[in-house]
Amino acid sequence: MTGQPVGGAAVKAFPAARSEARLLVPALMFIALVVAAVASLGTPLITSVATSFHVSLGSAQWTLTVALLSGAVATPVLGRLGAGPHRRATILATLAVVVAGSALTVLPLPLPFAWLLAGRAAQGVGLGLTALMMGVARDHLPEERSAAVIALISVVSIIGAGVGYPLAALLAELGGVRAAYGLGLVVTAAALLTAWRSMPEAPEGRSAHVDVAGAAVLAAALLLVLFLAGERDLWSRHLAVAAGLAVVAVLLLCGWAVIELRSTAPLVDVRAVRHPAVAGANLAMFVGGIGMYLLLTLLTRYAQTPHGAGYGFGLTTFVAGLVLIPFSVLGFAAGKLTPRVRTRIANPLLLAGSAVVVGGGFALFAGARSDLAELFAAMGVLGFGVGGFSAAMPGVILAVTPKSETSSAMSFNYVVRSVGYSLGSALGGLILAAGTGPGHLFPDDSAYTTAALVGIGAMAITTLTSLALARRRSSDTNP
């Protein structure tokens, strides 16, 4: 059953009604927002989980890490499945897994912490849907509109954390951890219903096979990377062990690349990833992701540091979550503005400009953080930079990617982003730990300045990489 042709492709809506076809764009946005917000629920609840489930903070940290890990592994797998004929079924099945995981985080089961981790892992799988939402938009919307929608999906997947953080923190304060995770169950069930009503079938003629061996090796490599990113004490107390595991992770990633190159149905088309535009964009995403999440980590941690440390504002988890509102609002504004600006400015230059804006957020935080308004300003600058960067990134990659490979190409970029964010969070923790004197609970104020300077360096590298992309594009256009 086919609908009206849109952008050269026939839209197969289910059920095939024009009114339901119009639900597509808001549905794509809503699903991307929900999966990002639910995956981020672990961030504000780590302390509450440790208290409620009687586990250490290190163990509670895994409620966030396991979601990032399952999302990083699921993303390329779902991207490959999404490139095939069963994309609608893949989206619905994935959301069903997320809903089931959300139920596990709420139900009072035996061995509650183990079930909570299992539920968080299932929720993290939903992160792989963002790239599929982009694939749906590119296949079923006119080219001009699809570009703007894809940019907004990318932005929404970032600001979802800013939406979920304060809501989860408020519910945790009012009704405990179960109430906060109950929010995830409600919104994921709504997302599943939305997808069932609005997601179209994939265009005909598509095929996709999952490289199981490649997925297993990639999962092992990412497990090590995220484990090393989360275990800060391992780097400070057992440096040789941490370095050895890092070498193993690099070898696994190299082995995965070899497997993908030899596979007839690779999980990720590594040859396409080697295209200068795609490789440069992923490098910019990796280094930029480290810097962006480093600043986000610094700002939220600084806001919650008690006055007794000689700095900070002693905010509760909920009030600290409100600091993310400027991040979300200005990030969304930048996402809406970017599609209009790029009619005059190339996407790589927009990446460079956005990286400069994020660097400005670091500079603002480094030089002025004695007042809460200054913290809000730095968070707003960060949000505007991240929003512009996220909105411009898909355009750089998709400009050299066939429609049929949209989900797969963006999936790899989101794996790179996840790893960059994880390393950014870990780097912030390591720098602050190094700046904490013996017997002190909180780092010196100067440690935050050091971390901000490191972030400025990361954004400088991102800016130079993006400018190199712009220069190459210019030379290709004007030989």
N, C-alpha and C positions, 0 to 999 in steps of 0.2 A: 504494500500500500504506500504510494508515494505522494508527497505534498507538492507545493508549488516550487519551481526552480528558484533558488536563491543563490546569486553569485556564481552561476554556472554549474551548481550542483543541486541535485534534487534532495530536498529535505524530507526525510522519512520520520515524521512525528509519530509518537505513540501515546495516546490514540491520535489519529491523524485529523486534527481539527485546527483550523487557523487560529482560533483564540488561544489554544494551548501552545501552538508554535510560537506565539508572541511571548510566552513565558520563558523562552530559552535564555535570553540574556540575563534577566534577574536571577534565574535559576543557577546559571553558571557562577554568578557573583556570590550568591548565597552559599552554595556548596563549598566554594573555595574559602570563603570566610569562616564557615563552620569548622571545616577540617583543620584549618590553621589555629583557630581559637581553642578548639578542644585539645589539640596536641600541646598547646602552650599552658594548659591548665596545671601541669606539674610545677611550673616555675614558682608561682606564689604560694604553693601549698606544701613545699618541702619541709619547712619547720613544723607545720601542723601535722603532716603525715608522721614525722619522727615522734611527735608527742602522742598522737592518737594510737599509733600502731606499736609503740614502744620499741623503735629501732633507732639506729644511729643516724646522724645527718648524712653520712656517706651512703648508707643504704637507702635512705629516703631520696637521695639525689638520683637514684636509678629510676624513679618514677618519671623523671624527665629524660634521662639518657636512653632508656629502653624505647621510649616513643620516637626519639630522634633516630635510633638505630633501625627500628622496624620500618620507619618512613624512608630512610635512606636506601634500605634493601628493596622495599616494595616499589619505590618510584621507578627504577628502570624496568622492573618486571611488568608493572602495570602499563608503563609507557609502550612496551613491546606489544602487550595484549591490546592496548588501545589503538595500535596501528592496524589491527586486524578487523575481521568482519563482526566480531562479538563485543564491540566497545560498549554498547548499552548494557549488555549483561555483565560486563566487567565492572562498570560503574555501580550498578545496583548490588552486585555481590560484595564489592568492597565496602560500600556503605552499610550493608547488612553486617559485615564483620565489625565495623566501627560501632554500630549500635549494640551488638552483642558484647563488645569490649566495654562499652559505657555501662551496660547493665552489670558487668562483673565488678566495676569500681564502686557500685552502689549497694549491691546485695550483701547481706551479712552472712558470709560463707565461712566454713572452717578454713584454717590457715589464711586469715584475711589478707595479710600483706602479700603473700604469694599470688593470690587471686587478683589483688590490686595491680601487681606488676604485669600479670597476664592481660588484664584489661587495658592497661596503658599501652602495652605492645600492640594490641589490636587497634586501639585508637590511633596510634602512630601510623598504621598502614594507610589511613586516610590521606596522609600527606602526599601520597603518590597520585591522588586524583587531580591535583592542580594542573599538571601537564596535560591530562586528558581533557580537562575543561578547555584548555587552549586549543587542543586538536579539534574538539567539537566546534568551537567558534570559527576556526579557520576553514573547516569543511562546509559549514552551514550558514555562514553570513557573507555578505558582499565583502570584497577585499578591503575597501576603505573602512568599513565598520568593524570588520574582524580585527584589524590592527589595533584600533582603539580599545576594543573589548579585551583582547589579549593583554594589552598593557595594563588595563584596570584589574584583570584577574591576577596578574603578577603583583600589583600593589596591594590588593585586598589580601593576598596570601601572606603579606608581610605585616600589615596593620592588624591582622586577626589577633596577634598577641596583645596588642594594645587594647583591644576590645575585651578579650577574655580575662586579662590579668585583674583589673579592678572588680569585675563582676564575681570572679571566683574568690577573691580575697574577702569581699563583702559577705558572700554566702558562708564562707568558712567562719567568719567572725560571728555571724548570726546563728548558724545551724550546724557548724562543724564540717569536717572534711567530706562526709557523705553527701551533705546538702550541696556543696560546691561541685562535686562530681555528678550530682543529679542534674545540674545544668547541662552537662555534656550529654546525658542520656536524652533529655528533652530536645535539644537542638539537632542532635544527629538523627533522631527519629523523624524530625521535621525535614531534614535534608534528604533522607531516604524517600519520603513521600513526594517531595518536590522533584527528585530525579525520576521517580517512576512516572510522574505525570508529564514531564517535559523533555526528557532526554531522547533525541532522535537516534535512529539506527545509523551505523557507519555507511558511507557510500559503498556501492557494490564493487567487486573486483579486488578487495583488500585481502591480504593473508598475513598471518603472523605466527611465529613459533618462538617459544621461550627457550633460551639456552640455559638449561638447568645447571650444567657444570660451571658456566660463567657466573650464574647467580650465586652459587654456593661459595665460590672463591671470593667474589665481591663481598658477600656477607661476612666472611671471616676477616677480610681486610678491614672493612668498615667497623666491625666489632672491636678490633684492636685499636683503630684510630680513635674511636669515641671513648673506649676504655681509657686510653692514655690521656685523652683530653679531659676526662672527668676525674681521674685519680691524681690530684695535684701532689699529694703526699709522696707518691711513688717517685716523682721527679726530684723532690727535695731530699728524700731519705735513701732512695735506692736508684741513683742516677744510671748506673751501669745496666740494671735490669730494664729500666724504662727505655734506654737507648737501644738495647737489644731487641725489645719488642717493637720499637719503631722501625728498626731495620727489617724485621720479619714482615711488618705491615707493608713496607715499600716493596719487598720481594713479592708479596702476595698480589699487590696491585700490578706489578710488572707481569706476573704470571697471568693475571686476569686479562691484561691487554693482549698477550700472546694468544690466549684462548679465543678471545673475540676476533682477532685477525684471522685465525684459522677456521672459525666456525662459518658454516654456510647460512646460519640464521642467528647472527650475533645479538646479544642482549642490547648492546649499544654499537652503532656503526662507528667503530674507532677510526676508520679511514676518513669518514666525514668529520669527525671531531678534530682530525689533524688539519682540516682546512684552516688557513691562517686566521680568517675572521672568527670561526668557531673557537679555535684554540685560544686566540687572544681574548675573546669574550669570556671564556671560562676562567682564564687566568685572572682577568679583572674581577670576575665574580668571586673567585676564591680569596684573593687578597683583600678586595673590598669588603667581602663578608666578614673576614677576620676583624677589620677595622670597625665596621658598623656595629657588630655585636659586642665588641670590646667597649665602645662608648655606651651602649645600652646597659651593659653590665655595670660600668663605673657609675653611671647616673643613678640607677636604682639602688645600688649598694650604698652610695654616698648619702642618698636621701634617708635611708633607714638607720644610719650610724647614729648612736645616741650622743647627746651633747657632751656627755662625760669624756668622750674621746678627744675633745678640744676642737671639734669641727662636726659637720653633719647636722641633721635636723630631727633625728629621733622619730621619724614618721612611722605610723603603723603600716602593716602590709597593705591595707585597703587604701589609705591616703597616699602611700607611695605609688600605688597603682594608678591613682589619678594623675600623677606626673606624666604618665604615658598618654594622656588625652591629647596634648599638643602634638605628640609623635603621630598619633593616628589621624588627627584632623588635617594637619599640614601634609602628611604623607599622601592622604587621599586627594587633597587639593593638587599636589604635584602630579599625581597620576592622571587626574583629569586634564591638567594643563599640558602635559607632555605631548599627547597626540597632536595638539594644535601647533605646538612649537616646532615639532619635527618636520613640518611641511617646509620650514625654512632652514632648520639646522639638522644635520645628519645625526643618526642615533649614536655613533661613536663619540661625537662631540658632546652630545647630551650626557653620555656616561661620564666623560671627563669633567664637565661642568658640575654634575651631581656629586662626583667624588670630591671636588673642591669645596662644595657646600658642606659635606660631611666633615672634611678637614677643618672648615670654619667652626663647626660645632665642637670639635676637639679643642681648637684654640680658645673658644669662648669658655669652655669648661676649665681649661688649664689656667686661664687668667682671671676668671670671675666666677666664684661659686660660694660666696659668703652669704648670699641672699637666696631665698627659695625662688624668687622671680627669675633669677639668673639661671637656676636649674631648669625651670620651665622653658626659658628661652633656648637653652642649649638642646633640650629635648625636641623643641619645635624645629630648630635648624636641622637636627639629625633626621627628624621625620620627613622634612621637605627634601633633603638630599637622598634619603633612602627611597622615597616615593618616586622621585625622578629617575634614579638609577634603575629601580626595578621595572619601571614602565618602559625605559629605553632598551633594556637588555634583550627582551624577546625579539625586537626588531633587528638587532645585529645578527642574531643567530638564524632567524627564520628567513632573512634575505637570501641565504645561500642553502636553504633546506627545502626539499620537496614537501608538498602538502602531506603526503602519506607518511612522512617521517617526523611530523610536527611533535607528536607526543613523545617519541623516543628521544629526539634532540633536546627538547626542553626538560625531559626527565633527567638526562645526564647533567644538565645545568643545575637542576635542583639538588642533585646529589652533591655536586661541587659546593653549592651554597650551604647545604646542611653541614658539610664538613668544615667549611670556613667559619660558620657561626659557632660550631662547637669549639673549634680551636680559638676563636676570639674570646669566648667565655672563659676557656681554660687559661689563656694568656693573661687575661685580666686578673684571674685568681692567683696565678704564679707571681705576677709583678707585685700585687698587694701583699702576698705572703712574704715575699722577699723584703718588703718594706715594713714588716711587723717585727718590732724588737723583742728580745727574749723576755718572757713573762708578760707581754702585752697581748691583749685580746684583739685590738684593732690596729691596723697599719698607721704609720705616720701620714700626715696630710700630704707630705711631699711625694709619697708613693703614687698618689692619684695624678700628680703632675707628671711624673715619669711615665705612667701608663698612657696619659694623654699625648705625650710627645711621641711615644711608640706608635700610637694610632695615627698621628699626623704623618709619620713616615710611611705607614701602610697605605694611607690615602694618596700620598704623593706617588707611590709606585702604581697604584690603580689609575691615577690621572695620566701618568706617562704611558701606561699600557693602552689606555683608551685613545690617547692622542696618536699613538703609533697605528692603531686600527683606523682612525680617521684619515691619516696620511696615506695608508695603503689603499683605502677605498677611493680616495681622491685620485691616486695614481692609476688605479684600475679604470676609473671612469674617464680620465683624461690622459690617455697614453701619449 
